[in-house]
Every structure is written in C-alpha cells, then in structure tokens.
C-alpha cells in the first residue's frame, strides 16, 4: 500500500511539472509575435515621414517668383535659338553666284550684317576668307557687296542705313531718297576722310562709303 501511494505521488509530481513547464514556455511565441508586430509598426512609422520629406524637398526645388520667370525666359530663348537654327537648316547653305560659291552667314543673330539682312527679310551670303558678300531674298540676288561698296535694288534701300550705321545720323537715308527721286549723285564728306557717295545706275542704287 505504501509503495502504491509513493508511485501515485511521483506520477502526480511529474504531471504537475510538465504543466508548469508548458505554462512557462507557452508565452514565448506570443512575445515573438508581439515583438514582430511592434517592429512592423515601427518600420511603417519610420517609412512614412521619409516619403513626406521627399515630397517636401521636391516642392522646395520648384523655382518661384523671379527665379521661375528667369527660367521661363531662358527656355524661351533656347526655343527661339532652336527655331532659328531650324530655319537656317531649311535654307540653302551654299549658292553659286557669278561662278563663285557663297555660304550662308546667318548663324550669329547679333552680327551687324545678319540684323541688317533680317530688316528686309533677306539672307546674307559671303565667300569665305574674302570681303565679297551678297544679299538673297526669295532666291533672287538683290545686292552685291564688298569693302566700301554696295550695289542694291532701290526697294531694299533700308538695308543701306542699317548696315552702314555710322552714316545713319549723317543724312544718308535722306540723301538716298534724293538720289532715287531725282537721279542726282550725292557726295558727302566728313572729317577723318569719312564719306559716302550715292548714285543710281542701271536700276541699282550704288553706294561707296568709308
């Protein structure tokens, strides 16, 4: 009887020990799950401000006020240059005039010759490495030029004043009108050997100048 009681108590102790062990170890997965959820929440909380920060930085990079106007102005200038280059590419880059090859010289919009040619809707061509040039409009040669001399159709007289700018305030425009209306020759002299001589020959306005 005593042995049976001892065996019963021993079995009971083993059962109770197993229950306590299970009870102490069972919460481990729960804690791991809770830690995983906490880590996931922390990651989500860390990620959201980064997205907002990127958006805020992107907004700050957008130009405003004078900077925006300056950027738009630069873009318009670039578009204008691209348009001018496109138009130049569409035109004949070389022409043969009186047996000589002339090249289109309209690349520099600030050049005096280009501005003067544009004032009458013409293109400025020249022989490279020389002083010989010509004005061409709608495929027609309307003027021939060299250093100090010009032969141009009268209807494009505006080019003369715009090209020979140092004589513009010396009455060259008015004297051109006089020559065209009367057929007279006009010779105007100034200090430092500067002058211009205007005449009408064979339907062309002839200009000599210095």
C-alpha positions in Angstrom: 0.0 0.0 0.0 2.8 2.4 0.9 4.5 1.6 -2.4 1.4 2.3 -4.4 1.0 5.6 -2.6 4.6 6.6 -3.4 4.1 5.7 -7.1 0.9 7.8 -7.3 2.6 10.8 -5.7 5.5 10.5 -8.1 3.2 10.4 -11.1 1.3 13.4 -9.8 4.5 15.4 -9.4 5.6 14.6 -13.0 2.3 15.7 -14.4 2.4 18.9 -12.4 6.0 19.6 -13.5 5.0 19.1 -17.2 2.1 21.5 -16.8 4.3 24.2 -15.2 6.9 23.8 -17.9 4.4 24.2 -20.7 2.8 27.2 -18.9 6.2 29.0 -18.6 7.2 28.3 -22.2 3.9 28.8 -23.9 4.0 32.6 -23.9 7.3 32.7 -25.9 5.6 32.6 -29.3 3.2 35.3 -28.2 6.0 37.6 -27.2 7.7 37.0 -30.5 4.5 37.8 -32.3 4.1 41.0 -30.3 7.7 42.0 -31.0 7.2 41.3 -34.7 4.1 43.5 -34.7 5.9 46.2 -32.9 8.9 46.1 -35.3 6.5 46.2 -38.3 4.7 49.2 -36.8 8.0 51.0 -36.1 9.1 50.3 -39.7 5.9 51.7 -41.1 6.1 54.8 -38.9 9.7 55.3 -40.0 8.9 55.0 -43.7 6.0 57.5 -43.9 8.0 60.6 -42.8 10.7 59.7 -45.4 8.1 59.9 -48.2 6.7 63.2 -46.9 10.3 64.5 -46.7 11.0 63.6 -50.3 7.8 65.3 -51.4 8.6 68.4 -49.4 12.1 68.5 -50.9 10.7 68.2 -54.4 8.4 71.1 -53.7 11.2 73.2 -52.4 13.2 72.6 -55.6 10.5 74.2 -57.8 11.5 77.7 -58.7 9.2 80.5 -57.7 9.0 84.3 -58.2 11.9 85.9 -60.1 13.7 82.5 -60.4 10.7 81.0 -62.2 10.5 84.0 -64.6 14.2 83.7 -65.3 13.9 80.0 -66.0 11.0 80.6 -68.4 12.9 83.4 -70.1 15.9 81.0 -70.6 13.6 78.3 -72.0 12.0 80.8 -74.5 15.5 82.0 -75.6 16.5 78.4 -76.2 13.3 77.7 -78.1 14.0 80.8 -80.2 17.5 79.7 -80.9 16.4 76.3 -81.9 13.8 77.8 -84.2 16.4 80.0 -85.8 18.7 77.0 -86.3 15.9 75.0 -87.8 15.1 77.8 -90.2 18.8 78.1 -91.2 18.9 74.4 -91.8 16.0 74.7 -94.2 17.7 77.3 -96.3 20.4 76.7 -99.0 23.7 76.6 -97.2 25.6 77.5 -100.3 24.8 79.3 -103.5 26.7 79.8 -106.8 26.7 83.4 -107.9 28.7 84.6 -110.9 30.6 81.3 -110.8 31.6 81.7 -107.1 30.4 79.7 -104.1 28.8 81.8 -101.4 28.0 80.4 -98.0 25.0 81.3 -95.7 26.2 83.6 -92.9 23.2 83.8 -90.6 24.4 81.9 -87.6 25.1 84.9 -85.4 21.9 86.8 -84.7 23.9 89.7 -83.2 26.1 90.3 -86.2 25.5 93.7 -88.0 25.2 92.0 -91.4 22.6 89.5 -90.1 20.5 92.2 -88.4 20.5 94.4 -91.5 19.6 91.5 -93.7 16.8 90.5 -91.5 15.4 94.0 -91.5 14.5 93.5 -95.2 13.7 89.8 -94.9 16.8 88.7 -96.8 19.7 86.3 -96.2 23.4 87.3 -96.0 25.8 85.1 -98.0 29.5 85.6 -98.4 32.6 84.0 -99.9 34.7 82.5 -97.1 38.1 84.2 -96.5 37.1 87.2 -98.6 35.3 90.5 -98.4 32.7 89.6 -101.0 29.1 89.2 -100.0 25.6 89.1 -101.4 22.0 89.5 -100.2 19.5 86.9 -101.4 15.7 87.1 -101.0 13.3 84.6 -102.3 16.0 83.0 -104.4 17.0 86.4 -106.1 20.2 88.2 -105.6 19.2 91.7 -104.5 22.6 93.1 -103.6 26.3 92.6 -104.2 28.8 93.9 -101.6 32.5 94.3 -101.0 34.6 96.5 -98.7 33.4 100.1 -99.1 31.0 99.5 -101.9 27.5 98.2 -102.5 25.1 97.6 -105.4 21.5 97.1 -104.3 18.0 97.2 -105.7 16.3 100.5 -104.6 13.3 98.9 -102.9 15.7 97.5 -100.3 17.3 100.9 -99.5 16.6 100.3 -95.8 19.5 97.8 -95.7 22.0 100.6 -96.5 21.2 102.7 -93.5 21.1 99.6 -91.2 24.3 98.2 -92.5 26.3 101.5 -92.7 25.3 102.6 -89.3 28.0 105.2 -88.7 26.4 107.3 -91.6 22.9 106.8 -90.4 23.0 110.1 -88.5 24.7 111.9 -91.3 21.7 112.0 -93.5 22.4 109.0 -95.7 18.7 107.9 -95.6 17.5 111.3 -96.8 20.2 111.5 -99.5 19.2 108.1 -100.8 15.7 109.4 -101.2 17.1 112.4 -103.1 19.1 110.2 -105.5 16.2 107.8 -106.2 13.7 110.7 -106.8 16.0 112.9 -108.9 18.7 110.6 -110.3 21.3 113.1 -108.9 24.6 112.0 -107.4 25.3 112.8 -103.8 28.8 113.0 -102.4 29.1 113.7 -98.6 32.4 114.2 -96.9 33.2 114.2 -93.2 36.3 114.6 -91.0 38.9 111.8 -90.8 38.3 111.0 -94.5 34.9 109.5 -93.9 32.5 109.9 -96.8 29.7 108.3 -98.8 28.9 108.6 -102.5 25.4 107.7 -103.8 24.3 107.3 -107.4 21.7 105.4 -109.5 23.0 103.2 -112.3 21.1 100.6 -114.4 18.3 100.5 -112.0 20.5 99.8 -109.0 21.5 102.1 -106.1 25.3 102.3 -106.0 26.9 103.2 -102.6 30.6 103.9 -101.9 31.5 104.7 -98.4 34.2 104.7 -95.7 
